[in-house]
């Protein structure tokens, strides 16, 4: 595989040597594109010796070959590590004032960015907004590790270890084993109105469902996402439909199911909704010290899909998710098996969400169990988990 490794001007640039070594030892061809500032931290000679390719960051050499276009089109994967705050800002703005920036804009290859900077810079509102922009465009941006930084500082901002960077990057490069398959994915968390202002909801961010949808698109599937309260979600190559309540989601699922090859129920669907929704805001001054809400059960969307698949003899594979407060791997496995049996789906993906784990995080630790009893544990970025889920689905 042809990998472009961008290196920007931060003290962590020295770790690029380990990334190059690991990639070349795995048999990949590595083309290193350092920025001019990166070369102030690590020499071109070192990068050339390790990658076995010449290093020339100048946009204005070899212009007859239009090298930024050639490098962009020929890349199977692009990694930028380390990525400085300045680079994130320029990339988010689409600024291409050097070879690396031009190659990124000229390529359709998956891109992984591994930031490294001081904690204050990572937490700065500008950096936060730039990272959100890049992730919304489908760029995989790793969250920096916590630990010792330059000088005496300690905190979030360390470049993740080279092995972690490579694992996450390679997870982005998928075979098109789902080409032509139609997959319906639910993502996010439903909200059930109490009045025009308040609602009953949950902590699901939708990140795992979105990661599955993006990975399925990369693997050639025709993907439809039913997004519950994820904002203005856009996934290149997928159809996104808002379905904010359980009833709305059930309606869309029933409408679309017959045309699907697989249904992945990653959304956190509220089990109950308010029986009588107030048409006007409930006033605290009028309610007093307590409020009594009568709740009624929402439809069990996954169970309904499984039942319909059986009754109508539909050729649809079903994947369910289970967020559990298990406390141990053994307890999680038992809860997952019980849910797999009660729902009747083909695959269950279980998470232990004790102490607010998983929700909103960039990483996940999941136990995947198939109907024939095969168990698979996977931990890593939500993209890496999505890849394993789809590997199992493809095998079905």
N, C-alpha and C positions, 0 to 999 in steps of 0.2 A: 504494500500500500504506500502511496506517495503522501507524506506528511510534511506540511509546512509548519515550522516552529518559529513563531514570532517572539522576540526577546526585547523587552523595553527596559528603560534606564532606571533600574532600582537595584538596591544592594543585593537583593535575592537573585540577581541575574546569574550568579555563580552556580545556582542549582540547575540551570538549564543544561549544564554538562551531564548531570545524572539523567535528565529526561532524554537527551540525545542518545546516551549510551544504552538505556533500557529499550528505546525504540529500535535502534539499529541492531541490537542483540536479538530482538524479536523478529528481525528480517524486514523491517520497514525501511524505505528510502526516506531520508530526512533532509529537507532543504531549510537551512536556518536563515531567517531574515531578521537581523538585529536592527534596532534603530541606532542612529548616530550616538545617542546618549547611552545606549546599552554598551557600546564599544568602549565607553569610559570605565566600565566596570569589568568587562571581560573581553579578551582579545579575539580578533577574527581568526588568528592562527589556531587557537584552541578549538573554536567552533568548527573550523574546517577539518582539523585532524580527527575529531570525534564523529563528524557527520559524513566524512569522505566526500564532501561537496564544497565547491567554492562558496565564499561568503562575500557578497557585494551588496551593501544596502543602498547604493546610489540609484535613484530612479532614472537618472539621465545617462547611464551607460548601457551599452547593448540596445540602444533604442530601436535599431532596425528589426529586432526580434519582438518588439513590444512586450518586454519580459514580464511586466506586471499582469498583463492579460494571460500570457502563456502560463505563468506560475499559478494564477488563480484558477484557470480552467483545468489544469492538470492535477490540482490537489484533490486528494480523496478526503483529507481531513486537515483542519487548521487548528493549531494550539497556540495560544499566546500566554507565555509564562516566563517571568512574572509580568503582570499587567499593572502599570502604575495608574494613579488617579488621573493623571494627565491623559494617558492613553484612553481610559474609559470615557473621558469627556469628549475627546476627539472622535472616537469610534461611534459614540451615541449620536453625535452631531453629524456624522457622515463626512467628516473632514478627511481628505486623502492628500496629505502634504508630504508624504514620503513613500517609499516602496511598500512597506508593510500595509499602510492604509489603503493604497491602491489595490494591492493584491486581495485584501479583504472585501473590497467593494466589487472586485471583478470575479469573485468566486461564488459558486452555489454549494460549496462543500460545507458540511457541518463544522461549526466553530465552537471551541471551548476556550474560555478565558479564565485564567487563574490569577486573581488580583493579589497584590502584596503591598502593604503600606502601613503607616501608623494608624492606631485605633481611631484617633480623632479624624483622620482623613477618610477612613472607611465609613465612619458614622456621620460625616458631614452631609447635609441635606442635598448638596449638589451631586455627590457621589451616589447617594441612595437613589436619587432620581435617575441618574445615568444607568445604574445597574438595572433598575426596573424597566427602563426603556429597552435595553439590550435583551433582557429576558422576554419581554413582550414580543420581540422580533424573532424569538426562537433561538437566541444565542444562549448556550449553557455557560452561566457565570457561577463559578464555585464560590462558596463562602470561605473567606480566609480562616486559617486555623488560629487558635489562641496559643500564646506562648511568648517567649523572649523576642523582643524586637531590637532594632538598632539602638545602641547605647544601653541605658539602664531601664528602658521602658519594657513593660509586659502587658499583653492584652491581645485582642483580636486584630489580626493583620498579617500574621505570618503566612508565607506561601505554603499551601498544602504540600505534603510530601510528594516527591516525584511519582512514586508508585500509585498514589491516590489520583493524581492528575491524569496519568496514563490510563488507569482503569476507567475513569469517568469519560475520558475522551474516546476511547475505543468503543465504549457503549453507545456512542453517537453514530457509529458507522455500522449500519445494519444491512444485511442481505435483503433483497426484495422478495422475501418468502411469503408475503401477504398480498402480493400484486393481484389486483382484481377482486380481492375480498372486501365485503362491505361490513363495516364494524360500527356499531352504535355504542357510544361511551357516555355515561353520565358522570358529572364532576361537580364539585362544590358542595354547599350545604343548603338545604331548603329552609325557607323561613315562612312561618305561619302567623298571619296577622292577628293581633289582639285588637288594635284600633288603627287609624291611619298613621300613627307614629310608632307604635311598639309591635314587637313580634316575638315569637318563640323560635329559637334557632339553635345552632351548634357552632363548634369551633373549626369546622372543616374549611380549609383554604382552597381546596380544589387542585392543589399543585400536583398530587399524584395522578389524578384523572387527566389533567392537562398533559402531563409527561407521557402517559400512555397514549393519548391521542396523537401527540407529536411523533412519538416513536412509531406508531402504526402508519402514519403518513409516510415517514421515511422508508418504511418497509413495503410501501406500494399499495397500502389499503386505501379504500374510499371511506373516509371517516366522517361521521356525523357526531357532534358533541352537543349534549343537552346540558347547558351550563346553568347552575343554580347559584346566583348571586356572586359571580366572579368579576363583575364589572364589564368593561368593554373588551372582552376577550376576543383575540384574533389569532387563528392558527392557520398559517399558510398551507393551502391544499386541503383544508377541512371545512365542513359546513358547521357553523356554530348557531345554535338556537337557544334562546333564553327560556328557562323553565324554572321559575323561582320557588314555586310551592310544590308539594307532593302531588296535588291533584293535577297541576299543569304538567308535571313531569310524567305522570302516569298517562295522561292524554297523548302526549307526544310519543311516548314509548309504544303505546298501542297502535298509533297511527303509522309508525315507521317500522315496526318489528318484522312484518312479513317480508320485507325486502332486504333483510340483513343476513349475514353469515355468522355474526357473533354479537352478543350483547354483553358489555362490561359495565357492571353496576358499581362504579367507584364513588358515586355521590353519597353523602350522608343525608339520608332522607328522614325527616322528622317522623317519629312514630305516631305523634298525636297532633291535632290542630284544635283551635278554639271553636267550640260549637256555635257560639253567637258572637260574631265579630262586630264590635261597635262601629257605627258609621262616623262617629265623631270622637275626638280625643277624650279619653277618660281623665277627668281632672282629679289631681291628688286632693285638692281641697274638698271635693265632693265624696271621694272614696273613703277618706279617713285613714286608719292605720293598717288596713288589710283589704285585699281584693280576692274574691273567689272566682276562679275561672273553671268552667266545665269543659273538659277536653274529651274529644272523641277520636277514635283510632283512624289513622290515615291508611290508605291501601298499602299492602306489602307488594311493592312493585316487582322485586326480584321473584318472589314466590308466584306472583301472577304471570310473569313471563314464562317461568318454567312450566307452569300448568298449561299455558296456551301452547307452548312448544309441543308438549305431549299430546294434547287434545287435537291439535290441528296438524300434527306430524310435520312440524317445521324443521328444516335442517339448519338450526341455529345453535351455536355453542354458547354457553352462559357462564359468566365469571362474576362471582359475588365478592364483596369486601366485608370484613368484620372488624370493627374497632372495639377492642376489649380492654378492660382493666384487669389483666390476668395476674401480673406480679411475678410470673416465672414462665420459662419456656414450656415446661410440662403443662401448666394450667392453660397456657395459650393454645397448645396443640389440642387439648381436650375440648376447649370451647370452640375451636375452629371445626373440629370433627362433628361436634353436635350441630353447629350451624349448617355445615355442608349437608348433613342428613336431613335437617328440617327444611331447608330451602330446596334441596334436590338439584342444585346447579352442578355443572361439570367441574368447576374449579372454585375454591375459596381462597382469598388472600387475607390473612389475619395480621393485625397490628396490635401491639400492646401500647395503649395510649395512657398508661398510668403516669401521673405527675406531669400531665400536659405534653408528653412525648409525641412526636410525629406531626401533630397539627401545626401547620404553618412553617415547619422546618424544611430545609433543603435536602435532608437525608431521611432515610426510612430503614426500618428493620422489620422484615416481613417473613411470615411463614406461609407457604403456598402448598395447598393440599388438593390433589385431584380426586375425582370420584373413585378411581381405582386404588386409592390409598397412598399414592406416591407423595412424599413430602420433600419440599425444597426450601431451604432457608437462604435468604439473600439480604445483605446489608450494604448500603452505599447511597449514592445520590438517588433521588426519585427517578431520574432518567435510567440509571442502572437497574433499579427495581422494575421499571416499566419494561425494559428489554427482556428480563427474565420471564415476566408474566406473559409477554407476547411469544417468547420462545416456546413456552408450555402450550399456549393457545394454538400456535402454528402446528405443533405436534398432534393436535386433535383434529 
